[in-house]
Amino acid sequence: MPFLRPQPHRIDARSLAAFRILISLFILHDIYRRLEHGRLSLAWYYSRLPSDPPGRIKRNYFYPPVLDPLDTPHGSPVHKIWFYRGSPQLQIAIFVGTIIIAILFGIGYKCQITSILLWLFMNGIQNRSPHLADGSDLYLRNMLLWCTVCPIGQVWSIDARRRNNAIKKNLVKTKKCDRDNETNLAESMPTATIQKSSGITTRSGTVLTRRQQAANAPNGSSDGGSSRVPKNTKSKALEDRLDGNQYIIQSVGALGCTLQIFLMYYGALYRRFAGKMWMFPNLTAVYYVMNNAFATRQWAADFLRAHPELSRAMTGGAMIAELACPIACLLASCDGKSWRHVPAITLILFHLSLYACMRLFNWQFMSIICCVILLPPIFWNRLSGAASAVSRSSSTTRGQANHATRQPSLGVRAKCVLSCFFLFYMVYNWCGERNWIAKHDGGDIGEFLRYNQNWLMYGPDVSMSSLVTLITGKIQDSQDSNNATDTSKERRIDILKAIRTRDWGSNSEIDHPTYL
């Protein structure tokens, strides 16, 4: 069927570039949220304080570490180095380095290097404090791993600009060399009477017309033997360029990116099928999600409590969207009159609606950014009107044809091998997490790379109870003249609320007798 032409191994370079820019901004926001409370937030990432100089009173600028050095699930020797916590100064240097790398990655500078470094640094930050991790962290590091084997900086990047400038310089040098060669050849010819004609002068002085040149030149060429691209080839190449097909990336890495998105949704759906709340006729999952104290927006929770039938419709709609849209993106073509952007934009709107109801910024926007990869060329052409602005130069067409016949370099072949390995292990680990097959040694390779495929997202059923963590403390306002504590001046406060709102006054006080 022409309507169903699966091309999951093909993605638009502009979609990949948009993903690169958005994911760098997302990482910068993620680092801001991780360090939102300054030294208090940083205490989750180091395990020892710097020693005070001898002879000085022990007074450290940093808070005591939250986690013990042995409080980690990673016992591998490589992980002990990779996820080493150390001192606060070391972690500050790592965060600053990650910020710089994320910016360089976003502007597309040395993408082959910055993509690997960004994956290493973000993986280390996430796993130094696994207690703060959620599904968006797993999704982020998996997609960053695929960025290391994809041409992430092919367009809209400093790398692409530098590459284009180098090509232009080579073209200028080539034209200059051609002119010099023609001049030298003309000077070396015997003197002959040059007649004013539309032809050229040969060594014997005979003038050949353009028509004679075309008859004598091989392949119908009229430029003295230089081969030209046939007219039908030029027309086909120009048509592809007007459709935006010259931006299409076809590789194993592209297949891995699209398949990772598909497996994320279907991994979560598979767990939900084992429960009852997400299935007809129950459909109560959204109702209990919105009645949970975790990350819900109060206005949405109140509205859905008053309209339980709407929550049932939202549960069914969520299942249909997450079931139909990912498979539609796999079955749609990428080139030509593709409709892949329809399910991709539907998923984007779906996650935006979820964010309107729940304060899960990282998860929803990470999913939205990944859906950008699925946008086909026709979307970008209609968005920017690029088809009318494409240059019709035949020299570019010849350059692309010559580039297509060039043998792949060693680095390209190495990326292809790594992509095949990542693709195999992704599917293998996903099936192992579903207990379809036995994972080798408990999935040690996936644990080593932190490349897991265990997707949960409120499955198989939503908890019918809610857990709220409350940390309280006492603040002593004053003492009497004998330095004795005046208990009447003590105030019990909600520490987490005070930290979140940065208000240690009356707004954070607790007056409930249970906590006094």
C-alpha positions in Angstrom: 0.0 0.0 0.0 1.5 3.4 -0.9 -0.1 4.8 2.2 1.9 2.5 4.4 5.5 2.6 3.4 7.6 1.9 6.6 10.8 3.9 6.7 11.9 4.0 10.3 15.5 4.0 9.2 15.1 7.4 7.6 14.9 10.8 9.4 15.3 14.4 8.3 18.6 16.1 9.2 16.6 19.2 10.2 14.6 17.2 12.6 17.7 15.8 14.1 19.2 19.3 14.3 16.1 20.6 16.0 16.3 17.7 18.5 20.0 18.6 19.2 19.2 22.2 19.9 16.2 21.4 22.1 17.9 18.7 24.0 20.8 21.0 24.9 18.4 23.5 26.3 16.6 20.7 28.2 19.9 19.7 29.7 20.7 23.2 30.8 17.3 23.4 32.5 17.8 20.0 34.1 21.1 21.1 35.6 19.4 24.3 36.9 16.7 22.2 38.6 19.3 19.9 40.1 21.2 22.8 41.6 18.1 25.0 42.3 18.8 25.2 46.0 22.5 25.9 45.7 24.8 24.2 48.3 21.9 22.2 49.7 21.2 20.6 46.3 24.9 20.0 45.6 25.1 17.9 48.8 23.4 15.0 47.0 26.4 14.7 44.6 29.5 14.5 46.8 30.4 12.1 49.6 33.2 13.9 51.5 33.9 17.4 52.6 37.3 19.1 52.0 39.5 19.0 55.1 40.1 22.3 56.9 43.7 23.7 57.1 45.5 22.7 60.3 45.2 25.3 63.1 41.8 26.6 62.0 38.5 26.2 63.5 36.5 23.5 61.6 33.9 25.6 59.7 33.1 24.3 56.3 31.3 26.3 53.6 29.5 23.2 52.2 26.8 21.2 53.9 27.5 17.6 55.0 27.0 15.1 52.2 23.6 13.4 52.0 24.8 10.1 50.6 27.5 7.8 52.1 30.3 6.8 49.7 29.1 3.2 49.9 25.5 4.2 49.2 25.4 3.3 45.5 24.0 0.4 43.5 27.0 0.5 41.2 29.8 -1.9 42.2 31.6 -2.2 38.9 35.2 -0.8 39.0 34.4 1.3 36.0 31.3 2.7 37.7 33.3 3.5 40.8 35.4 5.8 38.6 32.7 7.0 36.3 30.2 7.8 39.1 32.8 8.9 41.7 31.4 11.6 44.0 34.4 12.9 45.8 34.5 16.5 47.0 32.1 19.5 46.3 34.8 21.2 44.3 35.0 18.2 42.0 31.3 18.2 41.4 31.2 21.9 40.8 33.8 21.4 38.1 31.8 18.6 36.5 28.6 20.6 36.4 30.4 23.6 34.9 32.0 21.3 32.3 28.6 19.7 31.5 27.1 23.2 31.0 29.9 24.1 28.5 29.6 20.8 26.6 25.8 21.2 26.4 26.2 24.7 24.9 28.8 23.5 22.4 26.5 20.5 21.5 23.6 22.8 21.0 25.4 25.2 18.6 26.8 22.2 16.8 30.5 22.6 17.5 32.6 19.3 17.1 29.4 17.3 17.4 31.2 13.9 17.1 33.2 14.7 20.3 30.7 16.8 22.3 27.9 14.1 21.8 30.1 11.5 23.4 31.3 13.8 26.2 27.7 14.9 26.9 26.5 11.3 27.2 29.4 10.5 29.6 28.9 13.6 31.8 25.1 13.4 32.0 25.3 9.6 32.7 27.7 10.4 35.6 25.6 13.2 37.0 22.4 11.0 37.0 24.0 8.0 38.6 25.9 9.8 41.3 22.5 10.4 42.9 20.2 7.7 41.7 17.6 8.6 44.4 16.7 11.7 42.4 16.3 9.9 39.1 13.1 9.3 37.2 12.1 8.0 33.8 13.1 11.1 31.9 16.7 10.6 33.0 16.7 7.1 31.5 15.1 8.4 28.3 17.6 11.3 28.1 20.7 9.1 28.4 19.4 6.5 25.9 18.7 9.2 23.3 22.1 10.8 23.9 23.7 7.4 23.3 22.1 7.3 19.9 23.3 10.9 19.2 26.9 9.6 19.4 26.3 7.4 16.2 24.1 9.8 14.2 25.1 12.8 12.1 23.7 15.2 14.6 25.5 18.3 13.2 24.7 17.8 9.5 22.7 21.1 9.3 22.1 24.1 11.5 25.4 23.8 13.2 28.9 25.4 13.3 30.3 22.1 11.9 28.0 22.4 8.8 29.0 26.1 8.2 32.6 25.2 8.4 32.1 22.3 6.1 30.3 24.5 3.6 32.9 27.2 3.7 35.6 24.5 3.1 33.7 23.3 0.0 33.3 26.8 -1.3 37.1 27.4 -0.9 37.8 24.2 -2.8 35.5 25.2 -5.6 37.2 28.6 -5.9 40.6 26.9 -6.0 39.4 24.4 -8.6 38.1 27.1 -10.8 41.3 29.1 -10.5 43.4 26.0 -11.4 41.1 25.4 -14.4 41.6 28.9 -15.6 45.4 28.6 -15.2 45.5 25.3 -17.1 43.5 26.9 -20.0 45.9 29.8 -20.1 49.0 27.5 -20.1 47.4 25.4 -22.8 46.6 28.4 -25.0 50.2 29.7 -24.6 51.7 26.3 -25.6 49.6 26.1 -28.9 51.2 26.9 -32.3 50.4 30.2 -33.7 47.3 30.1 -35.8 44.9 32.5 -37.4 42.0 32.8 -34.9 38.8 33.6 -36.6 35.9 35.3 -34.8 33.5 32.5 -34.4 31.4 30.7 -31.8 33.7 27.7 -31.9 37.2 27.0 -30.6 40.6 26.9 -32.3 42.5 23.5 -32.6 46.2 23.0 -32.9 46.0 23.1 -36.7 44.1 26.3 -36.6 40.8 24.7 -37.6 37.7 26.3 -36.1 35.1 23.9 -34.8 31.6 25.1 -34.3 29.5 24.3 -31.2 27.5 21.7 -33.2 30.7 19.9 -34.3 32.1 19.9 -30.8 28.9 18.3 -29.5 29.1 15.6 -32.2 32.8 14.9 -31.5 32.7 15.1 -27.7 32.0 11.8 -25.7 28.6 11.4 -24.0 27.1 14.3 -26.0 29.3 16.8 -24.1 30.0 20.1 -25.8 32.7 21.4 -23.4 35.7 19.7 -24.9 35.2 16.2 -23.3 34.1 17.0 -19.8 31.2 14.7 -18.7 27.9 16.3 -17.6 25.0 14.9 -15.7 22.3 13.7 -18.0 19.2 15.8 -18.2 16.9 13.3 -16.5 19.3 12.8 -13.7 19.5 16.5 -13.1 15.8 16.8 -13.1 15.4 13.9 -10.6 18.0 15.4 -8.3 16.4 18.9 -8.5 13.0 17.3 -7.7 14.4 15.6 -4.7 16.0 18.9 -3.5 12.7 20.8 -3.9 11.0 18.1 -1.9 13.7 18.3 0.8 14.8 14.8 0.2 18.5 15.9 0.2 18.2 16.3 4.0 17.2 12.6 4.6 19.5 10.6 6.7 19.4 6.8 6.1 21.4 4.8 8.7 21.2 2.2 11.4 21.6 5.1 13.9 18.4 6.7 12.5 16.6 3.4 12.9 17.8 3.2 16.5 16.4 6.7 17.3 12.9 6.0 16.0 12.8 2.5 17.4 13.8 3.7 20.9 10.9 6.1 20.9 8.6 3.2 19.8 9.9 0.8 22.4 9.5 3.4 25.2 5.8 3.8 24.6 5.1 0.1 24.0 7.2 -0.9 27.0 4.9 1.2 29.2 1.8 0.0 27.5 2.8 -3.7 27.9 2.9 -3.2 31.7 -0.5 -1.5 31.7 -2.1 -4.5 29.9 -1.3 -6.6 33.0 -3.5 -4.4 35.1 -7.2 -3.4 35.1 -7.3 0.4 35.6 -6.1 1.2 32.1 -8.4 -1.3 30.4 -12.1 -1.2 29.4 -14.5 -1.2 31.2 -12.6 0.0 34.3 -10.7 3.1 32.9 -10.1 4.6 36.3 -6.3 5.1 36.0 -6.4 8.9 35.3 -8.9 9.4 38.2 -6.5 7.9 40.7 -3.5 9.6 39.2 -5.1 13.0 39.6 -6.1 12.1 43.2 -2.5 11.4 44.1 -0.5 14.0 45.9 2.4 13.6 43.5 2.9 16.3 40.9 -0.8 17.0 40.3 -2.2 20.4 39.6 -4.9 21.3 42.1 -7.3 22.8 39.5 -7.1 19.7 37.3 -7.6 17.4 40.3 -10.7 19.3 41.5 -12.2 19.4 38.0 -11.8 15.7 37.4 -13.1 14.8 40.8 -16.3 16.6 39.9 -16.4 15.0 36.5 -15.3 11.3 36.9 -16.7 10.3 33.4 -14.3 12.8 31.9 -11.4 11.0 33.6 -12.6 7.7 32.1 -12.5 9.3 28.6 -9.0 10.7 29.3 -7.8 7.2 30.3 -9.1 5.7 27.1 -7.8 8.5 25.0 -4.3 8.2 26.5 -4.2 4.5 25.7 -5.3 5.0 22.2 -2.8 7.9 21.6 0.1 5.9 23.0 -0.9 2.8 21.1 -1.7 4.2 17.7 0.7 7.2 17.2 4.1 5.4 17.7 3.2 2.6 15.3 1.8 5.1 12.8 5.2 6.9 12.9 6.9 3.6 12.1 4.6 2.7 9.2 4.6 6.1 7.5 7.2 7.0 4.9 9.7 9.8 5.4 10.2 11.1 1.9 7.6 12.4 -0.6 4.1 13.2 0.6 4.7 11.8 4.0 2.1 11.9 6.8 4.4 11.0 9.6 4.2 14.5 11.1 0.5 13.9 11.9 1.0 11.2 14.6 4.2 13.0 15.7 2.4 16.3 16.3 -0.5 14.4 18.0 1.9 12.9 20.5 3.4 16.4 21.1 -0.1 17.8 21.8 -0.8 14.8 24.0 2.2 15.5 26.2 1.4 19.2 26.4 -2.1 18.3 27.7 -0.5 16.1 30.3 1.8 18.9 31.4 -1.2 21.1 31.8 -2.6 18.7 34.3 0.6 17.5 36.1 3.8 19.2 37.1 6.1 16.7 35.4 8.2 19.1 33.3 11.1 16.8 32.6 9.1 13.8 31.5 6.6 15.6 29.3 9.1 17.8 27.6 11.7 15.1 27.1 9.0 13.1 25.3 8.0 16.2 23.2 11.6 16.8 22.2 12.0 13.2 21.1 8.9 13.4 18.9 10.6 16.2 17.0 12.9 13.6 15.5 9.9 12.0 13.7 9.0 15.1 11.7 9.5 14.4 7.9 10.9 16.8 5.2 7.4 17.9 4.1 6.8 19.4 7.5 10.0 21.6 7.4 9.3 22.5 3.7 5.8 23.8 4.5 7.0 25.5 7.7 9.8 27.5 6.1 8.9 27.5 2.4 12.3 26.0 1.7 11.2 24.6 -1.6 11.1 27.9 -3.3 14.4 29.0 -1.9 16.4 25.9 -2.9 19.2 26.8 -5.3 18.9 25.2 -8.8 22.6 25.1 -9.4 23.6 22.0 -11.3 27.1 22.1 -9.7 25.7 21.1 -6.4 23.9 18.2 -8.0 27.1 17.0 -9.5 28.8 17.4 -6.1 26.2 15.3 -4.4 26.4 12.6 -7.0 30.2 12.5 -6.6 29.8 12.4 -2.8 27.4 9.5 -3.0 29.9 7.3 -4.8 32.7 8.0 -2.3 33.7 5.1 -0.1 32.8 5.4 3.5 35.6 6.3 5.9 36.8 4.2 8.8 34.9 6.3 11.3 31.7 5.9 9.4 32.1 2.1 9.3 32.9 2.1 13.0 29.8 4.0 13.8 27.8 1.5 11.7 29.2 -1.4 13.7 28.4 0.4 17.0 24.9 1.3 15.8 24.2 -2.4 15.0 25.4 -3.4 18.4 23.3 -0.8 20.2 20.3 -1.7 18.1 20.7 -5.4 18.9 21.2 -4.9 22.6 18.3 -2.4 22.8 15.8 -4.9 21.4 17.4 -7.8 23.4 17.3 -5.8 26.7 13.7 -4.7 26.0 12.6 -8.3 25.5 14.5 -9.3 28.6 12.7 -6.7 30.7 9.4 -8.1 29.6 10.7 -11.6 30.6 10.3 -12.9 27.0 13.9 -14.0 27.0 16.6 -14.6 29.6 19.0 -11.7 29.9 22.7 -12.7 30.0 24.0 -12.2 33.5 21.1 -10.1 34.5 21.7 -7.6 31.6 25.2 -6.7 32.7 26.0 -4.8 29.4 22.9 -2.6 29.8 23.8 -1.9 33.4 27.4 -1.1 32.4 26.3 1.5 29.9 23.2 2.4 31.9 21.2 1.7 28.8 18.1 0.2 30.3 14.7 -0.5 28.8 12.5 -0.7 32.0 9.7 1.7 31.3 7.0 2.0 34.0 4.8 5.2 33.9 1.9 4.3 36.2 1.7 0.6 35.3 0.3 -2.0 35.6 -2.1 -0.2 38.0 -2.1 3.2 39.7 -1.7 3.2 43.5 -5.0 4.0 45.3 -3.1 5.5 48.2 -1.0 8.6 48.4 2.3 9.1 50.2 3.4 12.6 51.3 6.9 13.1 52.9 7.0 15.7 55.6 10.2 16.8 57.3 9.7 19.1 60.3 12.1 21.1 62.4 12.1 23.5 65.3 13.4 27.1 65.1 14.4 28.8 68.3 13.8 32.5 68.1 15.3 33.7 71.4 16.8 32.8 74.8 16.2 34.3 78.2 18.8 36.2 80.3 20.3 33.0 81.7 20.9 31.6 78.2 18.1 29.1 78.8 15.9 28.2 75.9 12.5 29.9 75.9 10.3 27.1 74.6 7.4 29.5 74.1 9.5 31.1 71.3 10.0 27.8 69.4 8.3 27.4 66.1 7.7 24.1 64.2 8.1 24.4 60.5 7.7 22.4 57.3 11.4 22.2 56.2 10.7 21.0 52.6 8.2 23.8 52.1 10.6 26.4 53.6 13.3 25.2 51.2 11.0 25.2 48.2 9.5 28.6 48.9 12.6 30.1 50.6 10.3 31.4 53.3 11.3 30.4 56.9 8.6 32.6 58.4 5.0 32.0 59.4 4.0 30.7 56.0 6.0 27.5 56.6 4.9 27.0 60.2 2.9 23.9 61.2 0.1 24.3 63.7 -1.4 20.9 63.5 -1.2 19.2 67.0 0.1 16.0 65.6 3.4 17.6 64.7 3.8 19.9 67.7 
